[in-house]
Amino acid sequence: MNRTDADVPGQEAAAAPPPPMRFCLPRASRLLSAQYRAVFDAGRSLAGRYVVVWARDNEGTARRVGVVTSRRALRTAVERNRARRLMREAFRLNRHALRGGVDLVLVARSRIARVGAREVADDFLGVCRKAGLWRKGQEPC
């Protein structure tokens, strides 16, 4: 006969483990392919050292992002994938500090291939501040 923790006198059953933390970017925070054109057509852009940010107000309160990397700027697939990952991570860590109701398209510049996550995040924050997308009183991660 198998014993469980609850069968042992003086011991209570262990509490269920907490749900796993989700560090990914939820689907609600991503732009669909058809929405990229709307951001490029009606949005405004501001260039940083490593990232160009296109921003457009949307109807809701969601902060959504899309990322673009070109073969012209980043020659290999490895470089393009890394650039996309760095830009999404910069957005994910700081989306709470952006004002609501904005769609962003982040375009990688060729210099992004030679820098790390901290530099990309700092550049993203600087561009968002210049563009007026930053909520007052918020600190970056």
Secondary structure, DSSP 8 states (H G I E B T S, - for coil): ----GGGSTT-------------S--GGGB--HHHHHHHHHH-EEEE-SSEEEEEEE-SSS-EEEEEE--TTT--SHHHHHHHHHHHHHHHHHHGGGB-SSEEEEEEE-GGGGGS-HHHHHHHHHHHHHHHT-B-TT----
